[in-house]
C-alpha cells in the first residue's frame, strides 16, 4: 500500500523561462496551464499553516504546455522555435524550467492596404500602425492593426468602416510573409437622434444630454461617444452609464447615426464615516453626507466634518500624549494643543458651461495645523471650477476668501520677521482677511493611480494673494510650485521611479516694529516646507531646511549654559525648494504576491532667498530602504532612511519672564547623532 506522502502530488516550487528574448515571462506564464505556487504554500516553515495558493504538478499539463508555448511563438512569427523542459524533483516539490530556442522569425516583407483613396488625408490613418514592413510577422499585431484602422476611420466620421484580410502568404523556407488588407469605409455620417433609457423623467433626460460631447447634426466621432460616457461616469450622478450606436435603428446606407444612452441613476443620498490613527494626528475621524440632485439640475450637495488630534488636543485631551501611541505630539505645542477640525458644506454643479466643466461653491470653518510649524483657525468661502483641456488634462481655477488667524512659535516671528516683542508678534497673529486665487494644471498618464509602474505625471500650480483679491497688507504673496515624475518597468516585477519638485515664494516688502526695519512676510501656512514620508525621508516632517532654536523655560534666561534637552527645534520653512527622488521597487523574496521591497535616495534643499541672495542653501541626500504591503487602499509603506547630517545651524532664542524673546546665539546647532528615520504611511511616496 502506498503511503500518504507518496500519493501527495508534487508542488510546483519554481517556474522559470530561459532563452525567451521576444516574449516576456509574464506573457508565456499566462498562456500555459502550469502555475507557480505562492510563497506561503512552498516555504518549509510556512507550508504547515495551510495558507497561500498551492499549485500541484501535472505531467500531462506540462506536455500540453510545451505545445502551447510553441503555438504562442508561431503566432508571434517564430516558426522554427524549439521548446524543452528541465525538471528537478524533491520529495515534495518540483522545479520547472522551460528552455526556449526562438530561431529566426518570419519577417513581413510586403503589406498593402487598399480602399483609402477616397479619404482626404489617408497618410494620417496609416501613421504609427502596430505592425509595419520589416517587423516579425506577428498575427496578434495583425489583428491590432485591423482594429486600429477601423477605430481611426470611425473617429473620422465613418461608423460603418470595416477592414478585411484579402490575402496572407507565408513563405516558411524564406522566412517571409506578405499581407493584403481591404478597407471599406462606408458613408460619411453625422450624429442623428439621441435616445435616453433609464432616466427618471424628462428633466433627467435633459440633464443627461448636458454631459454629451456631441449633438445631433455634428459629424460622427467615436471618440465623442467615449468622452460622453466618461463625462456621465465622472458626474457622480449615475451608477452605470453607456453611450453607443443604436444598432437596432442604425443603417449603414443612411446619413445619420442614431445614439442610445443607457443610465442607471445612483442613490439619492450617501452617508460615510471613518475612524483612524496617524502618527502626526493621534486618533482622527470623519463623517460626510452627499445628496445627489438635491437642489435639482444635477446639483450635488456635500457636507463633511473631520476631526484630528483626538485624545491630545483640547477639549478632548485625555493624556494620550504621554502614552506610546501619541507621544510624538508632545513635540508639537503649536498644532496639537487643540483639537483640529474642518467643517464644510458645498454645492457642486456638474456640466456647468459644458460637459467637461464643474463648479463648486462652498463654505467652511476650520482649525488646521502643520506639525511643529503653525496652526490656523479661519472661516471662509470657496469657489472652484474644474475643466479638461486637450487629451484629458484637468485644469482647476479657484478662489478662497477667509478671515482668520495663524499661530506659530514666537521664535519663527522673531527670526524671520523681526517681530520679537510681544506687541509685534500679536500684530502678526491678529485675525486678518485673506483672499487667494489659485490655478493648477496636471497631466497624469500612469497605469495604476495607487501604485504606478509605467507612465508619467506633470503638475504645476500658482497662487496669488493681493489687495485685488481681497487680502490685507500682511497677507500678500505669490507662490509657484511644480513637479514631474516618471515610472518605468525594467521587467514585469522591477519598477524604477523618479521625481523632481520645485517651488518659489515671492512677497512684497513690508514694515513692522518700532524701528521700521523692512522684512518680507508670508503667512506660515503658505511657506515652503520639506522633510517627511512624501519627499526627503531622512528627515521628520518639515525638518529639512531653516530652523530656529528656542528655550521656552524662563529659568534659563540669565544662564550662559543651556542643557540640550531644553532647546526646542522650530522649523520656519523657506521661500525656495528643490526636491529630487529616485526609487527602485522589486518583489520581496518571501510573500512576493503581496509584498514589495524598495531602495531609494532622496535629495533636497530648502532655503531662503532675499534680494537674489540665497541663504542656507544646503543639498541633503538621504538613502534608505523600504517595505510595501498591498492593501485595498494602496500600498502600506514602511521606509527607513539614513541621515548623516543632523540639524542645520540656526539662531538660538531665550524666553524672558515677560514672554518676549531675545537672540542669545547665532549659528547654534543642536547636537544630534547620525541615524535612521522611520516613516509609516499609506500610498507610494510619489
C-alpha positions in Angstrom: 0.0 0.0 0.0 1.4 3.4 -0.9 2.0 5.9 1.9 0.0 9.1 2.1 3.1 11.2 1.5 3.9 9.2 -1.7 0.4 9.8 -3.0 0.5 13.5 -2.3 1.1 15.4 -5.6 4.2 17.4 -6.0 4.0 21.2 -5.5 5.3 23.5 -8.2 8.0 25.3 -6.3 9.5 27.3 -9.1 8.6 28.0 -12.7 11.2 29.8 -14.9 11.8 30.5 -18.6 15.2 30.7 -20.3 16.1 31.9 -23.8 12.9 33.9 -24.4 14.0 37.3 -25.8 11.0 38.2 -27.9 8.2 37.3 -25.4 8.4 38.2 -21.7 7.9 35.7 -18.9 4.5 37.1 -17.9 3.0 36.6 -21.4 4.3 33.0 -21.6 3.2 32.2 -18.0 -0.3 33.5 -18.8 -0.6 31.2 -21.9 0.2 27.9 -20.1 -1.6 25.7 -17.5 1.3 25.0 -15.1 1.4 27.7 -12.4 3.9 28.5 -9.7 2.8 28.3 -6.1 2.8 31.2 -3.7 5.5 31.6 -1.0 3.0 30.6 1.8 2.4 27.2 0.1 6.1 26.4 -0.7 8.3 27.7 2.1 9.1 24.9 4.6 8.3 27.0 7.7 5.0 28.3 6.3 3.7 25.3 4.5 2.1 23.8 7.6 -0.1 26.9 8.1 -2.2 25.9 5.1 -2.2 29.4 3.6 -1.5 30.6 0.1 -2.2 29.2 -3.3 -0.7 25.7 -3.7 -0.3 24.5 -7.3 0.1 20.8 -8.0 2.2 19.4 -10.7 0.7 17.5 -13.7 2.9 15.8 -16.2 0.1 15.8 -18.8 -0.5 19.6 -18.3 3.3 20.1 -18.8 3.3 18.2 -22.1 0.3 20.4 -23.3 2.1 23.5 -22.1 5.1 22.7 -24.3 2.8 22.8 -27.3 1.1 26.0 -26.0 4.5 27.7 -25.9 5.3 26.5 -29.4 1.9 27.8 -30.7 2.4 31.1 -29.0 5.8 31.6 -30.6 4.4 30.6 -34.0 1.6 33.3 -33.7 4.4 35.8 -32.9 6.2 34.7 -36.2 8.8 32.3 -34.9 8.1 29.1 -36.9 11.4 27.4 -36.1 11.0 27.6 -32.3 12.2 24.7 -30.1 10.8 24.2 -26.6 12.1 21.8 -24.0 11.8 21.5 -20.2 14.2 20.6 -17.4 12.7 19.3 -14.1 14.3 18.9 -10.7 12.2 16.9 -8.3 12.4 16.5 -4.5 10.2 14.6 -2.1 7.6 17.3 -2.1 8.4 19.9 -4.8 9.3 20.2 -8.4 11.3 22.9 -10.1 10.4 23.5 -13.7 12.5 25.4 -16.3 11.3 26.0 -19.9 14.3 26.1 -22.3 13.4 28.0 -25.4 15.4 28.4 -28.7 13.5 31.0 -30.7 15.2 30.7 -34.0 14.8 33.3 -36.8 11.3 34.9 -37.2 9.3 35.2 -40.4 9.5 38.8 -41.5 6.7 40.9 -43.1 8.2 41.8 -46.5 5.2 43.4 -48.1 1.9 44.9 -46.8 -0.7 46.6 -49.0 -3.8 48.4 -47.6 -6.4 49.3 -50.3 -9.6 51.3 -50.1 -8.3 54.6 -48.5 -8.0 56.6 -51.8 -11.3 58.5 -51.2 -10.1 59.9 -47.8 -8.8 63.5 -47.8 -5.6 62.5 -45.8 -5.0 58.7 -46.0 -1.4 59.1 -44.7 -2.8 60.2 -41.2 -4.8 56.9 -41.0 -1.7 54.8 -41.7 0.7 56.6 -39.3 2.3 54.6 -36.5 0.4 51.3 -37.0 1.3 48.4 -34.7 2.7 46.2 -37.5 5.0 47.5 -40.2 7.0 46.1 -43.1 10.3 44.7 -41.7 8.7 43.5 -38.4 8.4 39.9 -37.4 5.0 38.6 -38.8 3.0 38.7 -35.5 -0.6 37.6 -36.1 -1.6 39.3 -32.8 -0.3 42.6 -34.1 -2.0 42.0 -37.5 -5.3 41.9 -35.6 -4.4 45.0 -33.7 -3.6 46.7 -37.0 -7.1 45.9 -38.3 -8.7 47.2 -35.1 -6.6 50.4 -35.2 -7.6 51.1 -38.8 -11.3 50.6 -38.0 -11.1 52.9 -34.9 -9.3 55.6 -36.8 -11.9 55.6 -39.6 -14.8 55.7 -37.1 -13.1 58.7 -35.4 -13.2 60.4 -38.8 -16.9 60.0 -39.4 -17.2 56.5 -40.9 -19.2 54.4 -38.4 -19.7 51.5 -40.8 -16.0 51.2 -41.7 -14.7 47.6 -41.9 -11.3 46.1 -42.5 -10.9 42.7 -44.3 -7.9 40.4 -44.8 -7.9 39.9 -48.5 -4.8 37.6 -48.6 -2.0 36.4 -46.5 1.0 34.5 -47.8 3.7 32.9 -45.6 6.9 31.5 -47.2 8.4 29.4 -44.4 11.5 28.5 -46.4 12.5 32.1 -47.0 11.0 33.3 -43.7 8.9 36.0 -45.4 5.3 37.0 -45.4 3.0 39.2 -47.5 -0.4 40.7 -46.5 -3.1 42.4 -48.4 -5.9 44.3 -46.5 -9.0 45.8 -48.0 -10.8 48.7 -46.3 -14.5 49.5 -46.8 -15.1 52.9 -45.4 -18.8 53.2 -45.8 -20.7 56.5 -45.8 -19.5 59.7 -44.1 -22.2 60.4 -41.4 -23.4 62.8 -38.8 -25.0 62.2 -35.4 -28.7 61.5 -35.6 -31.4 61.2 -33.0 -30.3 60.6 -29.4 -32.5 58.4 -27.1 -32.0 58.1 -23.3 -33.0 54.9 -21.4 -33.2 54.8 -17.6 -33.8 58.4 -16.9 -36.3 59.2 -14.1 -38.2 61.9 -16.1 -37.8 64.3 -18.9 -35.8 66.7 -16.8 -33.3 63.9 -16.1 -33.1 63.2 -19.8 -32.2 66.8 -20.5 -29.6 66.6 -17.7 -28.0 63.5 -19.3 -27.8 65.4 -22.6 -25.8 68.2 -20.9 -22.9 65.8 -20.4 -22.7 64.8 -24.0 -19.7 65.8 -26.1 -21.8 65.7 -29.3 -25.2 66.8 -30.5 -27.5 65.8 -33.5 -26.1 67.2 -36.7 -22.5 67.2 -35.7 -20.0 64.9 -37.6 -19.9 61.5 -36.0 -16.7 60.8 -34.0 -16.3 57.6 -32.0 -14.1 59.5 -29.5 -17.1 61.8 -28.7 -19.0 58.7 -27.5 -16.2 57.7 -25.2 -15.9 61.2 -23.8 -19.6 61.4 -23.3 -19.7 58.2 -21.4 -16.7 59.3 -19.3 -18.5 62.6 -18.5 -21.5 60.8 -17.3 -19.5 58.5 -15.1 -17.5 61.4 -13.5 -20.7 63.4 -12.8 -21.2 61.1 -9.7 -25.0 61.0 -10.6 -25.2 57.6 -12.2 -24.3 54.1 -11.0 -24.0 53.0 -14.7 -23.8 54.8 -18.0 -23.1 53.8 -21.6 -23.2 55.7 -24.9 -23.3 53.6 -28.0 -24.6 53.5 -31.6 -28.3 52.3 -31.5 -27.7 49.2 -33.6 -31.5 48.5 -33.9 -32.0 51.7 -35.8 -28.7 52.1 -37.5 -28.5 51.7 -41.3 -25.0 51.6 -43.0 -26.5 53.2 -46.1 -28.0 56.2 -44.2 -26.7 59.6 -43.5 -27.1 59.8 -39.7 -26.1 57.7 -36.8 -28.7 57.2 -34.0 -27.3 57.0 -30.5 -28.6 55.2 -27.5 -27.7 56.3 -23.9 -28.4 53.9 -21.1 -28.1 55.2 -17.5 -28.8 53.8 -14.0 -29.3 56.6 -11.5 -27.2 56.4 -8.4 -28.6 56.5 -4.9 -30.1 59.9 -3.9 -28.1 60.0 -0.7 -24.9 58.6 0.7 -23.6 58.7 4.3 -19.9 57.9 5.1 -17.7 57.8 8.1 -14.3 56.8 9.2 -12.1 56.4 12.2 -8.3 56.1 12.0 -4.9 56.8 13.6 -1.9 58.7 12.3 1.5 59.4 13.8 1.0 63.2 13.4 -2.7 63.2 14.3 -3.2 60.6 17.1 -6.8 59.5 16.6 -8.9 61.1 13.9 -12.3 60.7 12.4 -14.6 62.0 9.7 -18.2 61.9 8.6 -20.0 63.1 5.5 -23.3 63.2 3.7 -23.9 63.6 -0.1 -27.3 64.4 -1.6 -27.3 63.8 -5.4 -29.6 66.1 -7.4 -30.6 67.5 -4.0 -31.2 71.0 -5.5 -32.3 69.9 -9.0 -30.4 70.2 -12.3 -27.9 67.6 -11.2 -26.5 69.7 -8.3 -24.8 67.7 -5.6 -24.8 68.9 -2.0 -21.8 67.7 0.1 -21.4 68.2 3.8 -18.4 66.9 5.7 -16.7 67.1 9.1 -13.2 66.0 10.0 -11.6 65.9 13.5 -8.0 65.1 14.4 -5.6 65.3 17.4 -8.3 63.4 19.3 -7.1 62.4 22.7 -4.3 65.0 22.9 -5.9 68.4 21.9 -8.4 70.3 24.0 -11.2 69.7 24.7 -10.6 66.0 24.0 -7.3 65.7 25.9 -7.2 62.5 27.9 -3.5 62.3 28.3 -2.7 60.3 25.2 0.4 62.5 24.6 2.0 60.7 27.5 1.3 57.3 26.0 3.4 55.5 23.5 0.6 55.9 20.9 0.8 59.7 20.6 4.0 60.6 22.4 5.3 62.2 19.2 2.8 65.0 19.6 4.5 66.2 22.7 6.9 68.0 20.4 4.1 70.0 18.8 3.0 72.7 21.2 1.5 74.8 18.4 -0.8 72.5 16.4 -1.5 69.6 18.8 -2.6 71.6 21.9 -6.1 71.9 20.4 -8.4 69.5 18.5 -8.1 70.2 14.8 -11.3 70.3 12.9 -12.7 71.1 9.4 -16.5 71.6 8.8 -17.6 72.3 5.2 -20.6 72.4 3.1 -20.5 72.8 -0.7 -22.8 72.6 -3.8 -21.3 71.2 -6.9 -22.8 71.7 -10.4 -21.6 69.1 -12.9 -21.9 70.1 -16.6 -21.5 73.8 -15.8 -21.0 75.7 -19.1 -20.1 72.4 -20.9 -19.9 68.7 -20.2 -16.3 68.9 -19.0 -16.7 71.7 -16.5 -18.0 71.6 -13.0 -18.4 74.5 -10.5 -18.3 74.1 -6.7 -19.4 76.8 -4.2 -18.8 76.1 -0.5 -18.4 77.5 3.0 -16.0 76.2 5.7 -14.8 76.6 9.3 -11.6 75.0 10.2 -8.6 74.8 12.6 -5.8 73.1 10.8 -2.1 72.7 11.6 1.3 71.7 10.3 3.3 69.6 12.6 5.6 71.8 14.8 5.1 74.8 12.5 1.7 76.6 12.7 -2.0 76.3 13.5 -4.6 78.3 11.6 -8.2 78.9 12.5 -10.5 80.5 9.9 -14.0 80.9 8.5 -14.5 81.4 4.8 -16.0 80.8 1.4 -14.6 79.0 -1.7 -15.3 78.9 -5.4 -13.7 76.2 -7.6 -14.1 75.5 -11.3 -12.6 72.4 -12.9 -12.4 71.6 -16.6 -10.5 69.5 -19.1 -8.4 70.6 -22.0 -6.7 68.6 -24.7 -6.5 64.8 -24.0 -8.0 64.7 -20.5 -5.7 67.3 -18.9 -7.6 68.7 -15.9 -7.3 72.4 -15.1 -8.5 73.9 -11.8 -9.2 77.6 -11.0 -10.3 78.6 -7.5 -10.8 81.5 -5.2 -10.8 81.2 -1.4 -11.7 84.0 0.9 -11.1 83.5 4.6 -11.0 85.5 7.8 -8.8 84.0 10.5 -5.5 84.0 12.4 -2.3 81.9 12.2 -0.4 81.0 15.3 3.2 79.9 15.2 6.2 79.7 17.5 7.4 83.1 18.8 10.9 82.3 17.5 9.6 82.0 14.0 8.2 85.5 14.0 11.3 86.8 15.7 13.9 85.1 13.4 12.3 85.8 10.0 10.0 88.7 10.5 11.9 90.9 13.1 8.9 90.6 15.4 10.4 89.8 18.7 8.4 91.9 21.1 5.0 90.7 22.4 3.2 93.6 20.6 4.8 92.9 17.2 4.1 89.2 17.5 0.5 89.8 18.4 0.2 92.1 15.3 1.2 89.2 13.0 -1.1 86.8 14.9 -4.2 89.0 14.7 -7.2 88.0 12.6 -6.8 89.2 9.1 -8.6 88.8 5.8 -7.0 86.6 3.1 -8.2 86.1 -0.5 -6.3 83.7 -2.7 -6.7 83.0 -6.4 -5.2 79.7 -7.5 -4.8 77.9 -10.8 -3.4 74.4 -11.4 -2.9 72.0 -14.2 -1.9 68.3 -14.1 -1.3 65.6 -16.7 -1.4 62.1 -15.2 -0.6 59.2 -17.5 0.0 56.1 -15.4 -1.2 52.5 -15.5 -2.2 52.5 -11.8 -3.0 55.6 -9.8 -2.4 53.9 -6.4 0.8 52.0 -7.4 2.1 53.2 -10.8 4.5 51.1 -12.7 4.6 52.8 -16.1 3.9 56.3 -17.3 4.5 59.9 -16.1 2.8 62.8 -14.2 3.2 66.5 -14.6 1.8 69.3 -12.5 2.0 73.0 -11.8 0.2 75.4 -9.5 0.3 79.1 -8.9 -1.4 81.0 -6.1 -1.7 84.8 -5.7 -2.9 86.8 -2.7 -3.0 90.6 -3.0 -5.2 93.6 -2.4 -7.1 93.0 -5.6 -8.1 89.6 -4.4 -9.3 91.0 -1.0 -6.3 90.3 1.1 -5.0 92.6 3.8 -1.5 94.0 3.6 0.2 91.3 5.6 -1.4 88.6 3.6 0.1 89.4 0.1 2.3 86.8 -1.7 2.7 84.7 -4.9 3.5 81.0 -4.7 4.5 78.8 -7.7 5.1 75.1 -7.4 5.7 72.3 -10.0 6.6 68.6 -10.1 7.3 65.9 -12.6 7.5 62.1 -12.1 8.3 59.2 -14.4 7.8 55.5 -13.9 9.5 52.7 -15.9 9.2 48.9 -15.7 12.6 47.3 -16.2 10.8 44.0 -16.1 7.4 42.8 -15.1 8.4 42.9 -11.4 11.0 45.7 -11.2 10.0 49.3 -11.3 12.2 52.4 -11.3 10.6 55.8 -10.4 12.0 59.3 -10.3 10.5 62.7 -9.3 11.6 66.3 -9.3 9.7 69.0 -7.3 10.4 72.7 -7.1 8.8 75.8 -5.5 9.3 79.5 -5.2 7.6 82.1 -3.0 7.5 85.8 -3.6 6.2 88.6 -1.4 6.3 92.4 -1.3 8.5 94.1 1.3 6.5 95.3 4.4 7.4 97.0 7.6 6.7 96.3 11.3 8.2 97.1 14.7 9.1 100.4 16.3 12.4 100.5 14.4 10.6 100.2 11.0 13.1 97.6 9.8 11.9 96.1 6.4 11.0 92.4 6.2 9.2 90.1 3.8 6.3 88.4 5.5 4.4 85.4 4.2 1.8 83.6 6.4 3.4 80.4 7.8 0.8 78.2 6.2 1.9 79.3 2.7 5.6 79.0 3.2 7.5 76.0 1.7 8.4 73.1 3.9 10.2 69.8 3.3 11.0 66.6 5.1 8.8 63.6 5.9 7.4 60.4 4.4 6.5 62.0 1.0 9.7 63.9 0.0 13.1 63.7 1.8 12.6 60.7 4.1 15.8 61.0 6.0 14.1 63.9 8.0 11.0 64.0 10.2 8.1 66.2 9.0 9.2 69.7 8.0 12.7 69.3 9.5 14.6 69.8 6.3 15.7 73.4 5.8 15.9 76.5 8.0 15.1 76.1 11.7 15.4 78.3 14.8 16.0 77.1 18.3 14.2 78.4 21.3 14.5 77.9 25.1 11.0 78.0 26.5 12.0 77.6 30.1 12.4 81.1 31.5 14.6 79.9 34.3 17.5 79.8 31.8 17.0 83.5 30.8 20.2 84.6 32.6 22.1 81.3 32.2 25.1 81.0 29.8 24.9 77.2 29.8 21.7 75.6 28.4 21.1 71.8 28.5 20.4 70.4 25.1 17.1 68.8 26.2 15.8 72.3 27.0 16.3 73.5 23.4 13.2 73.2 21.1 13.6 72.9 17.4 11.2 75.0 15.4 11.0 74.7 11.5 10.4 78.0 9.8 10.3 76.9 6.2 11.7 78.8 3.3 10.9 80.6 0.0 12.8 78.3 -2.4 12.7 74.5 -2.6 14.1 71.8 -4.8 13.4 68.1 -4.2 14.5 65.0 -6.1 13.7 61.3 -5.5 14.9 58.1 -7.1 13.5 54.7 -6.2 13.6 51.1 -7.3 10.8 48.7 -6.3 11.1 44.9 -6.6 9.4 41.8 -5.2 10.2 40.5 -1.8 11.9 37.1 -1.8 9.1 35.9 0.5 5.4 36.7 0.3 6.1 38.1 -3.2 2.5 38.0 -4.2 1.7 41.0 -1.9 4.9 42.5 -0.6 7.5 44.6 -2.3 10.9 46.0 -1.3 12.4 49.3 -2.3 15.7 51.1 -2.3 15.7 54.8 -2.7 17.7 58.0 -2.4 16.1 61.4 -1.7 17.8 64.7 -2.2 16.5 68.1 -1.3 17.3 71.7 -0.4 15.0 74.3 1.2 16.4 77.8 1.7 15.6 81.4 2.0 16.4 83.9 -0.8 16.4 87.6 -0.1 17.1 90.2 -2.8 18.5 87.5 -5.1 21.0 86.2 -2.4 20.4 82.6 -1.2 20.8 81.9 2.5 21.1 78.5 4.0 21.2 76.6 0.7 22.3 73.0 1.5 21.6 69.9 -0.5 20.9 66.9 1.7 20.9 63.3 0.3 19.4 60.5 2.4 19.4 56.9 1.1 17.1 54.2 2.5 15.2 51.0 2.1 11.5 50.3 2.4 8.8 47.6 2.6 5.4 47.8 0.8 2.4 45.6 1.6 -0.5 45.6 -0.7 -3.9 46.8 0.7 -7.2 47.8 -0.9 -6.3 51.5 -0.1 -2.9 51.2 -1.8 0.5 50.0 -0.5 1.1 50.3 3.2 4.6 51.7 3.3 7.4 51.4 5.9 10.5 53.4 4.9 13.8 53.7 6.8 16.3 56.4 5.6 19.7 57.2 6.9 20.5 60.8 7.8 24.2 61.7 8.3 23.8 65.4 8.6 22.0 66.3 11.7 20.2 69.6 12.3 21.3 72.8 10.4 22.6 75.8 12.2 20.1 78.5 13.3 19.5 81.3 15.7 19.0 80.4 19.4 16.4 82.4 21.3 15.7 82.6 25.0 12.4 83.3 26.6 12.3 86.2 29.1 10.0 86.1 32.1 7.6 88.6 30.4 7.2 86.2 27.4 9.3 88.1 24.9 12.3 86.6 23.1 15.9 87.8 22.7 18.6 86.4 20.4 21.2 84.5 22.5 23.4 82.9 19.9 23.9 82.9 16.1 24.7 79.8 14.2 23.7 77.5 17.0 23.5 73.8 16.3 21.6 71.3 18.5 23.8 68.2 18.6 22.2 65.1 17.2 23.8 61.8 16.2 23.5 60.4 12.6 20.9 57.7 12.4 17.9 56.3 10.8 14.5 58.0 10.4 11.5 55.7 10.1 8.2 56.6 8.4 4.9 54.7 8.1 2.4 55.8 5.5 -0.3 54.6 3.1 0.5 55.0 -0.6 3.7 55.4 -2.5 5.9 58.4 -1.7 5.3 59.6 -5.3 
